[in-house]
Every structure is written in structure tokens, then in C-alpha cells.
């Protein structure tokens, strides 16, 4: 099934409005790129490359800002892998990740996948908002 940009534009526009973001041309274009391919994990750099290929004239800084705005309103989930490497996940459901170190790639841990026992009591006045588990993988022969 091929997707025509125009057929999914209203969905993206509605999605942005529903999240309280003004659907500017750049936000709509980046949301199209992000959400038209099903669930995936993407870095700002990779999304910027996709935007250039798709003739969407945006700077890397704009891509970063947009990804962070989408994350703040709950459209994306941030997956921090290393200090400098952050991926953005279009699947905002509660789930955990494998990080394939050799490929610099993030994939979902299937199913329930991880059980967490004995979480610490948060300090007074705090609550646990989310627990992210990133399991780092390396090829055996590497």
C-alpha cells in the first residue's frame, strides 16, 4: 500500500492540534516523516537526513527542537542510550529497548520482556513517572 502525503496530512495536523501544538509547515512535514512509517526509533540526525532527501528545508537545530516539542506533549518518547546519543520513539506505550551497539540501533524488547522488582521508594514529594530499561547488546564474534 503506498501512502500519498496528502491522504495522511489531516491526521498529522489533527494529531498536532490534539497535542496542543500549532501545525506549522515544518512541524507537519517532520510529523509526516516521523509517523508515516509505523513505529520506529530515530535520531535527530537521521530524521534531518530524511528531511533533506524529502526536500523539507529544515536545520538540524529545528529538527531537535521539534522532536523535543513532540516529546514534551507526549507524541514521542525519548530513549537516551548514551550521553550523546538519543533516539526518539514513535511508540509511546510503556516498553523497553535493546541497543545494538555494533549497529547503533534501538529495537523494542518484545512483549512484556522485562520484569522490575523492588523499585526504590522515591524521595518525599516525588513519584516515579517512568522506568526505561535499555539492554545493550554486542555481537558474540565482535
Wavefront OBJ file of the C-alpha trace (Angstrom):
o trace
v 0.000 0.000 0.000
v 1.537 3.318 -0.982
v 0.788 6.324 1.167
v 0.209 9.636 -0.502
v 1.348 12.597 1.545
v -1.977 14.333 1.173
v -4.095 11.441 2.452
v -2.367 11.444 5.849
v -1.883 15.196 6.232
v -5.184 15.768 8.046
v -4.289 13.024 10.583
v -0.942 14.646 11.361
v -2.486 18.107 11.568
v -5.204 16.792 13.894
v -2.602 14.929 15.935
v -0.553 18.126 16.417
v -3.647 20.173 17.274
v -4.817 17.462 19.672
v -1.447 17.691 21.438
v -1.781 21.462 21.678
v 0.836 22.293 19.024
v 0.215 24.706 16.189
v 0.555 22.713 12.931
v 3.250 24.830 11.285
v 4.556 23.735 7.892
v 7.798 22.409 9.392
v 6.051 20.508 12.200
v 3.605 18.935 9.762
v 6.406 17.963 7.360
v 8.520 16.422 10.136
v 5.490 14.677 11.680
v 4.715 13.214 8.237
v 8.225 11.785 8.007
v 8.136 10.519 11.586
v 4.723 8.895 11.723
v 4.144 7.631 8.184
v 6.328 4.532 8.602
v 4.808 2.828 11.634
v 6.617 2.525 14.952
v 10.295 3.320 14.791
v 13.265 4.741 16.654
v 15.071 7.607 15.005
v 17.808 10.043 15.933
v 17.567 13.745 15.160
v 20.434 13.320 12.681
v 18.638 10.550 10.789
v 15.375 12.494 10.686
v 17.303 15.522 9.417
v 18.783 13.368 6.621
v 15.307 12.083 5.722
v 14.004 15.658 5.646
v 16.776 16.756 3.259
v 16.059 13.787 0.963
v 12.338 14.646 1.067
v 13.118 18.293 0.191
v 11.974 19.570 3.565
v 14.240 22.572 4.228
v 14.942 22.385 7.971
v 18.086 22.841 10.024
v 19.302 20.178 12.434
v 18.528 22.588 15.292
v 14.903 22.844 14.131
v 14.681 19.047 13.963
v 15.998 18.780 17.542
v 13.594 21.457 18.789
v 10.637 19.821 17.047
v 11.495 16.353 18.401
v 11.742 17.777 21.920
v 8.407 19.624 21.499
v 6.758 16.401 20.264
v 8.248 14.552 23.261
v 7.017 17.149 25.771
v 3.426 16.817 24.550
v 3.579 13.009 24.537
v 3.705 12.310 20.781
v 7.186 10.780 21.077
v 9.191 9.022 23.722
v 12.844 9.837 24.261
v 15.229 6.896 24.592
v 18.610 8.008 25.909
v 21.210 5.407 25.019
v 24.428 7.212 25.778
v 25.215 10.732 26.918
v 25.320 11.970 23.358
v 23.008 9.506 21.612
v 19.273 9.989 21.919
v 16.625 8.226 19.880
v 13.009 9.242 19.559
v 10.407 6.504 19.613
v 7.055 6.870 17.862
v 5.641 4.159 20.163
v 4.733 5.942 23.405
v 3.390 2.807 25.130
v 5.248 1.546 28.203
v 8.040 -0.682 26.853
v 11.792 -1.280 26.975
v 14.618 -1.463 24.454
v 17.635 -3.335 23.198
v 20.503 -1.177 21.947
v 22.587 -2.933 19.290
v 25.986 -1.364 19.954
v 27.563 -2.646 16.715
v 24.832 -1.076 14.580
v 23.953 1.957 16.733
v 20.355 0.789 16.527
v 17.500 0.663 19.037
v 14.821 -2.040 18.870
v 11.886 -2.835 21.136
v 12.138 -5.684 23.612
v 9.199 -7.865 22.547
v 6.178 -8.482 24.741
v 6.358 -7.792 28.453
v 10.043 -8.652 28.134
v 11.292 -7.189 31.399
v 10.065 -7.513 34.942
v 11.169 -4.968 37.503
v 11.020 -5.889 41.154
v 11.980 -3.835 44.165
v 11.928 -0.368 42.672
v 13.228 2.108 45.251
v 10.803 4.311 47.133
v 11.016 7.753 45.533
v 12.073 10.638 47.793
v 9.294 12.516 49.548
v 7.207 14.674 47.238
v 8.305 12.658 44.178
v 6.707 9.900 42.157
v 8.220 7.543 39.587
v 6.990 8.791 36.220
v 8.586 6.092 34.087
v 11.258 3.413 34.142
v 13.322 2.964 30.993
v 15.393 -0.149 30.588
v 17.973 -0.205 27.812
v 19.698 -3.567 27.413
v 22.938 -3.124 25.477
v 23.864 -5.899 23.035
v 27.156 -6.788 21.340
v 27.763 -9.478 18.734
v 29.390 -12.555 20.237
v 32.054 -12.692 17.493
v 32.927 -8.975 17.824
l 1 2 3 4 5 6 7 8 9 10 11 12 13 14 15 16 17 18 19 20 21 22 23 24 25 26 27 28 29 30 31 32 33 34 35 36 37 38 39 40 41 42 43 44 45 46 47 48 49 50 51 52 53 54 55 56 57 58 59 60 61 62 63 64 65 66 67 68 69 70 71 72 73 74 75 76 77 78 79 80 81 82 83 84 85 86 87 88 89 90 91 92 93 94 95 96 97 98 99 100 101 102 103 104 105 106 107 108 109 110 111 112 113 114 115 116 117 118 119 120 121 122 123 124 125 126 127 128 129 130 131 132 133 134 135 136 137 138 139 140 141 142
